[in-house]
Amino acid sequence: MPICFGKPHPKWVGLKSFHFALPSVFLLLIGATPVAIAQSASPSTSKPVPIATNKLGQFDTAALSEVLEHLKVVGAAPWTGMQGTGTIAYANETASYPATLTIQGSSKFRLDGQAAKGTLSIRIDGRVGKVQEADGRTFPLAPETASSGIVQFQMLRLADLQTASSLTDHGVVSFDQSSLHRTTIERYFSPASKFRPLTTVATDLYFDPQTHLLAKSANSIQIDGAGNNRLLRVITYEDYRLINGMMVPFRFIQTLDGQKQWTLQLSEVQLGSNQPATFFQF
């Protein structure tokens, strides 16, 4: 069925039952400030973790129906990107700092956020991503983590999903005391080779059954230096507003294994992005 998808010094921090060193800026993507994580030992999450089947081109009828309803609600205009400005607050801190989120196409992301010691930046171009500390030093992201981007609300609005994805339906489930329609989307990650099959990455998308807006996304990320341990990153999307015929969330809340890590509140959003490739690189 065809589809039309319109260190300064690294601090030792504890996550789950292991310890590893991370530069503070890396926590902007996966978590919060080192202090916030060190003070709250992250419990193992009871939420479902998306599992990749490494198969593309398979679409459950109920999942496809939900996605098509979602696209009707958010607008049929082609997605090319956006740039939003606002503020970011880390963990449960009351202080907030200026921040800018830029998305271009399906694979380019940049998030710049002020912090107490200067500007932190994450820049992603496809499977290549780096983070930059306030002192200018950069650190690489794992390819799978980079490929998942910074947020995922725009994922279903991309035309290339027609030939490079699968959708699996899980019905309506309870998530954070809300009833949401869970759908898993798998996207192409790496080709088959002589030594391994084609691989995909899986992301759970949770829709409000009444409005069909995307309420949450969840994916399992791996952190360099953490061995084989994976962490469940959940992003909540709120404060949807109509911008040039397209619904865009202005509020993003990220948790890591159930612990709130940051809240990004946008005040202005411009659709479209035509930045040079170097804008998403260091």
BADOVEX-146048 format. One record per residue (C-alpha): x, y, z; residue number from 1. Coordinates in steps of 0.05 Angstrom, whole numbers. Layout:
<nodes>
node u X, v Y, w Z, marvo NUM .
...
</nodes>
This chain:
<nodes>
node u 0, v 0, w 0, marvo 1 .
node u 32, v 66, w -21, marvo 2 .
node u 41, v 118, w 33, marvo 3 .
node u 44, v 193, w 25, marvo 4 .
node u 78, v 223, w 86, marvo 5 .
node u 59, v 297, w 66, marvo 6 .
node u 730, v 365, w 608, marvo 7 .
node u 718, v 433, w 634, marvo 8 .
node u 735, v 367, w 674, marvo 9 .
node u 686, v 309, w 663, marvo 10 .
node u 650, v 291, w 727, marvo 11 .
node u 635, v 220, w 748, marvo 12 .
node u 561, v 211, w 746, marvo 13 .
node u 517, v 151, w 763, marvo 14 .
node u 465, v 125, w 715, marvo 15 .
node u 430, v 59, w 727, marvo 16 .
node u 481, v 15, w 762, marvo 17 .
node u 544, v 39, w 727, marvo 18 .
node u 590, v 99, w 729, marvo 19 .
node u 625, v 135, w 672, marvo 20 .
node u 654, v 203, w 657, marvo 21 .
node u 616, v 251, w 612, marvo 22 .
node u 630, v 323, w 591, marvo 23 .
node u 574, v 368, w 616, marvo 24 .
node u 552, v 390, w 546, marvo 25 .
node u 538, v 318, w 525, marvo 26 .
node u 485, v 316, w 579, marvo 27 .
node u 447, v 370, w 542, marvo 28 .
node u 430, v 317, w 491, marvo 29 .
node u 421, v 256, w 535, marvo 30 .
node u 407, v 286, w 602, marvo 31 .
node u 419, v 346, w 646, marvo 32 .
node u 474, v 379, w 685, marvo 33 .
node u 523, v 331, w 719, marvo 34 .
node u 498, v 354, w 787, marvo 35 .
node u 426, v 336, w 771, marvo 36 .
node u 444, v 265, w 750, marvo 37 .
node u 491, v 254, w 808, marvo 38 .
node u 438, v 274, w 857, marvo 39 .
node u 384, v 229, w 829, marvo 40 .
node u 403, v 157, w 817, marvo 41 .
node u 363, v 139, w 757, marvo 42 .
node u 317, v 79, w 769, marvo 43 .
node u 307, v 27, w 716, marvo 44 .
node u 248, v 48, w 674, marvo 45 .
node u 184, v 6, w 670, marvo 46 .
node u 164, v 38, w 604, marvo 47 .
node u 168, v -4, w 541, marvo 48 .
node u 232, v 1, w 501, marvo 49 .
node u 225, v 2, w 425, marvo 50 .
node u 257, v -59, w 392, marvo 51 .
node u 283, v -59, w 321, marvo 52 .
node u 264, v -118, w 276, marvo 53 .
node u 311, v -96, w 220, marvo 54 .
node u 255, v -100, w 170, marvo 55 .
node u 229, v -44, w 125, marvo 56 .
node u 167, v -35, w 84, marvo 57 .
node u 118, v -67, w 133, marvo 58 .
node u 59, v -25, w 156, marvo 59 .
node u 6, v -47, w 206, marvo 60 .
node u -63, v -21, w 185, marvo 61 .
node u -79, v 11, w 253, marvo 62 .
node u -11, v 45, w 257, marvo 63 .
node u -16, v 71, w 187, marvo 64 .
node u -86, v 98, w 201, marvo 65 .
node u -61, v 135, w 262, marvo 66 .
node u -3, v 165, w 224, marvo 67 .
node u -49, v 189, w 167, marvo 68 .
node u -96, v 221, w 218, marvo 69 .
node u -37, v 254, w 251, marvo 70 .
node u -13, v 283, w 185, marvo 71 .
node u -82, v 311, w 171, marvo 72 .
node u -81, v 348, w 237, marvo 73 .
node u -10, v 376, w 234, marvo 74 .
node u -15, v 400, w 162, marvo 75 .
node u 3, v 374, w 93, marvo 76 .
node u 57, v 425, w 76, marvo 77 .
node u 124, v 393, w 60, marvo 78 .
node u 172, v 392, w 118, marvo 79 .
node u 238, v 427, w 104, marvo 80 .
node u 258, v 448, w 174, marvo 81 .
node u 251, v 502, w 226, marvo 82 .
node u 288, v 548, w 273, marvo 83 .
node u 260, v 565, w 341, marvo 84 .
node u 285, v 611, w 396, marvo 85 .
node u 266, v 610, w 469, marvo 86 .
node u 293, v 586, w 535, marvo 87 .
node u 319, v 522, w 565, marvo 88 .
node u 317, v 499, w 638, marvo 89 .
node u 358, v 441, w 663, marvo 90 .
node u 329, v 386, w 705, marvo 91 .
node u 285, v 417, w 760, marvo 92 .
node u 322, v 483, w 764, marvo 93 .
node u 281, v 546, w 763, marvo 94 .
node u 332, v 586, w 724, marvo 95 .
node u 326, v 586, w 648, marvo 96 .
node u 374, v 607, w 594, marvo 97 .
node u 369, v 630, w 521, marvo 98 .
node u 367, v 572, w 471, marvo 99 .
node u 359, v 561, w 396, marvo 100 .
node u 336, v 497, w 362, marvo 101 .
node u 349, v 488, w 287, marvo 102 .
node u 325, v 429, w 245, marvo 103 .
node u 339, v 422, w 171, marvo 104 .
node u 308, v 366, w 130, marvo 105 .
node u 311, v 297, w 160, marvo 106 .
node u 381, v 293, w 188, marvo 107 .
node u 409, v 360, w 208, marvo 108 .
node u 400, v 386, w 279, marvo 109 .
node u 431, v 440, w 322, marvo 110 .
node u 415, v 460, w 393, marvo 111 .
node u 451, v 519, w 425, marvo 112 .
node u 437, v 533, w 498, marvo 113 .
node u 467, v 580, w 548, marvo 114 .
node u 488, v 554, w 616, marvo 115 .
node u 520, v 583, w 677, marvo 116 .
node u 590, v 575, w 649, marvo 117 .
node u 577, v 593, w 576, marvo 118 .
node u 545, v 567, w 512, marvo 119 .
node u 536, v 493, w 500, marvo 120 .
node u 523, v 466, w 430, marvo 121 .
node u 502, v 401, w 397, marvo 122 .
node u 508, v 394, w 321, marvo 123 .
node u 486, v 334, w 281, marvo 124 .
node u 491, v 319, w 207, marvo 125 .
node u 465, v 249, w 193, marvo 126 .
node u 502, v 198, w 234, marvo 127 .
node u 557, v 246, w 251, marvo 128 .
node u 548, v 289, w 313, marvo 129 .
node u 590, v 327, w 362, marvo 130 .
node u 578, v 368, w 425, marvo 131 .
node u 618, v 428, w 446, marvo 132 .
node u 635, v 452, w 515, marvo 133 .
node u 635, v 525, w 536, marvo 134 .
node u 711, v 524, w 530, marvo 135 .
node u 708, v 503, w 457, marvo 136 .
node u 727, v 430, w 465, marvo 137 .
node u 685, v 380, w 425, marvo 138 .
node u 665, v 307, w 437, marvo 139 .
node u 635, v 258, w 386, marvo 140 .
node u 566, v 225, w 391, marvo 141 .
node u 555, v 152, w 377, marvo 142 .
node u 529, v 144, w 306, marvo 143 .
node u 462, v 113, w 328, marvo 144 .
node u 451, v 168, w 379, marvo 145 .
node u 467, v 221, w 327, marvo 146 .
node u 421, v 190, w 275, marvo 147 .
node u 362, v 196, w 323, marvo 148 .
node u 369, v 271, w 324, marvo 149 .
node u 351, v 318, w 381, marvo 150 .
node u 275, v 315, w 374, marvo 151 .
node u 230, v 269, w 333, marvo 152 .
node u 163, v 305, w 323, marvo 153 .
node u 180, v 320, w 250, marvo 154 .
node u 197, v 248, w 233, marvo 155 .
node u 130, v 229, w 202, marvo 156 .
node u 128, v 292, w 159, marvo 157 .
node u 186, v 269, w 116, marvo 158 .
node u 175, v 241, w 46, marvo 159 .
node u 231, v 190, w 50, marvo 160 .
node u 193, v 150, w 102, marvo 161 .
node u 152, v 118, w 47, marvo 162 .
node u 210, v 74, w 24, marvo 163 .
node u 254, v 73, w 85, marvo 164 .
node u 210, v 55, w 144, marvo 165 .
node u 162, v 6, w 178, marvo 166 .
node u 104, v 17, w 226, marvo 167 .
node u 82, v -30, w 281, marvo 168 .
node u 19, v -19, w 321, marvo 169 .
node u 13, v -32, w 396, marvo 170 .
node u -56, v -3, w 410, marvo 171 .
node u -75, v 46, w 464, marvo 172 .
node u -31, v 40, w 526, marvo 173 .
node u -22, v 77, w 592, marvo 174 .
node u 38, v 123, w 593, marvo 175 .
node u 51, v 173, w 648, marvo 176 .
node u -22, v 166, w 671, marvo 177 .
node u -47, v 182, w 601, marvo 178 .
node u -79, v 136, w 549, marvo 179 .
node u -38, v 142, w 485, marvo 180 .
node u -35, v 104, w 420, marvo 181 .
node u 33, v 72, w 415, marvo 182 .
node u 64, v 61, w 347, marvo 183 .
node u 136, v 39, w 333, marvo 184 .
node u 170, v 67, w 272, marvo 185 .
node u 233, v 35, w 245, marvo 186 .
node u 280, v 73, w 199, marvo 187 .
node u 339, v 52, w 157, marvo 188 .
node u 406, v 56, w 192, marvo 189 .
node u 458, v 15, w 155, marvo 190 .
node u 458, v -30, w 93, marvo 191 .
node u 466, v -105, w 92, marvo 192 .
node u 536, v -131, w 83, marvo 193 .
node u 573, v -196, w 77, marvo 194 .
node u 579, v -199, w 153, marvo 195 .
node u 512, v -171, w 178, marvo 196 .
node u 441, v -158, w 155, marvo 197 .
node u 408, v -91, w 142, marvo 198 .
node u 398, v -54, w 208, marvo 199 .
node u 345, v -5, w 230, marvo 200 .
node u 333, v 41, w 289, marvo 201 .
node u 266, v 40, w 326, marvo 202 .
node u 228, v 98, w 357, marvo 203 .
node u 162, v 93, w 395, marvo 204 .
node u 112, v 148, w 378, marvo 205 .
node u 55, v 161, w 426, marvo 206 .
node u -6, v 197, w 397, marvo 207 .
node u -65, v 228, w 433, marvo 208 .
node u -123, v 185, w 409, marvo 209 .
node u -170, v 245, w 409, marvo 210 .
node u -128, v 299, w 376, marvo 211 .
node u -80, v 254, w 338, marvo 212 .
node u -23, v 301, w 358, marvo 213 .
node u 43, v 269, w 376, marvo 214 .
node u 48, v 270, w 452, marvo 215 .
node u 114, v 234, w 464, marvo 216 .
node u 170, v 198, w 429, marvo 217 .
node u 216, v 146, w 461, marvo 218 .
node u 280, v 115, w 437, marvo 219 .
node u 337, v 75, w 467, marvo 220 .
node u 405, v 110, w 462, marvo 221 .
node u 475, v 86, w 474, marvo 222 .
node u 529, v 129, w 504, marvo 223 .
node u 603, v 122, w 489, marvo 224 .
node u 638, v 102, w 553, marvo 225 .
node u 577, v 66, w 582, marvo 226 .
node u 592, v -3, w 554, marvo 227 .
node u 531, v -39, w 528, marvo 228 .
node u 482, v -2, w 573, marvo 229 .
node u 426, v 35, w 539, marvo 230 .
node u 382, v 90, w 566, marvo 231 .
node u 310, v 105, w 549, marvo 232 .
node u 302, v 177, w 525, marvo 233 .
node u 231, v 204, w 525, marvo 234 .
node u 211, v 271, w 496, marvo 235 .
node u 143, v 302, w 510, marvo 236 .
node u 113, v 351, w 460, marvo 237 .
node u 66, v 405, w 484, marvo 238 .
node u 40, v 475, w 468, marvo 239 .
node u 25, v 461, w 395, marvo 240 .
node u 14, v 524, w 353, marvo 241 .
node u -6, v 535, w 281, marvo 242 .
node u 51, v 565, w 240, marvo 243 .
node u 37, v 577, w 166, marvo 244 .
node u -12, v 520, w 163, marvo 245 .
node u 30, v 471, w 203, marvo 246 .
node u 23, v 450, w 276, marvo 247 .
node u 89, v 455, w 313, marvo 248 .
node u 103, v 440, w 387, marvo 249 .
node u 134, v 498, w 425, marvo 250 .
node u 149, v 460, w 489, marvo 251 .
node u 195, v 400, w 494, marvo 252 .
node u 209, v 361, w 558, marvo 253 .
node u 263, v 307, w 558, marvo 254 .
node u 270, v 252, w 609, marvo 255 .
node u 324, v 200, w 615, marvo 256 .
node u 303, v 134, w 647, marvo 257 .
node u 245, v 172, w 679, marvo 258 .
node u 285, v 231, w 706, marvo 259 .
node u 269, v 300, w 678, marvo 260 .
node u 331, v 329, w 646, marvo 261 .
node u 312, v 392, w 609, marvo 262 .
node u 253, v 434, w 585, marvo 263 .
node u 258, v 475, w 522, marvo 264 .
node u 204, v 529, w 514, marvo 265 .
node u 203, v 564, w 447, marvo 266 .
node u 174, v 633, w 439, marvo 267 .
node u 185, v 643, w 364, marvo 268 .
node u 188, v 593, w 307, marvo 269 .
node u 203, v 603, w 234, marvo 270 .
node u 190, v 545, w 187, marvo 271 .
node u 241, v 527, w 135, marvo 272 .
node u 316, v 525, w 141, marvo 273 .
node u 369, v 536, w 88, marvo 274 .
node u 433, v 536, w 129, marvo 275 .
node u 499, v 515, w 98, marvo 276 .
node u 526, v 446, w 117, marvo 277 .
node u 579, v 478, w 161, marvo 278 .
node u 525, v 506, w 207, marvo 279 .
node u 513, v 435, w 232, marvo 280 .
node u 587, v 419, w 240, marvo 281 .
node u 645, v 440, w 283, marvo 282 .
</nodes>
